[in-house]
Amino acid sequence: MPRILGVDIPKDKRIEISLTYLYGVGRVTSNRLLKEAGIDPNKRAKTLSDEEVARITNTIQKSGMKVEGDLRRDISQNIKRLMDIGSWRGMRHKKGLPVRGQRTRTNARTRKGPKKGGQAIMIKKEEPAKKAPAAKPAGK
């Protein structure tokens, strides 16, 4: 199983598809990288030589693209910055609500999580206390 930038890519798929397993690389970017590296996109990942894998890795690094850990770190820093400055989007991230204007009255379950209980609270009415029999006056 070939490793590119510390990620195992599937060996039985075409290299064009296998490269999309890298975070930040889609189909278009994958094809562009393969064209720059001079590798046929229809080639299977298991048939790549070590030299071809090294060419793909070098092409990714030379292109200046952020992939995997660097990209994840940048995205999390951007979200943290929004939360720190107290912007609307930052507050939505903090509260775990949809950020891009979607409705939340219904739906939004992916961000909000499963429904909370939704049961009405039953208030028990207190029963009138039974009066104890009055004490008979002593002496009569």
TAHU-V967240 format. One record per run of one state. SS is the DSSP state (helix for helix, strand for strand, loop for the rest). FROM is the first residue (numbers start at 1). TO is the last residue. If there is no record, write none. Layout:
ss = <SS & SS>
from = <FROM & FROM>
to = <TO & TO>
//
This chain:
ss = <loop & strand & loop & strand & loop & strand & helix & loop & helix & loop & strand & helix & loop & helix & loop & helix & loop & helix & loop & helix & loop>
from = <1 & 3 & 5 & 7 & 9 & 14 & 15 & 22 & 27 & 38 & 44 & 45 & 48 & 50 & 64 & 69 & 86 & 88 & 96 & 109 & 113>
to = <2 & 4 & 6 & 8 & 13 & 14 & 21 & 26 & 37 & 43 & 44 & 47 & 49 & 63 & 68 & 85 & 87 & 95 & 108 & 112 & 140>
//
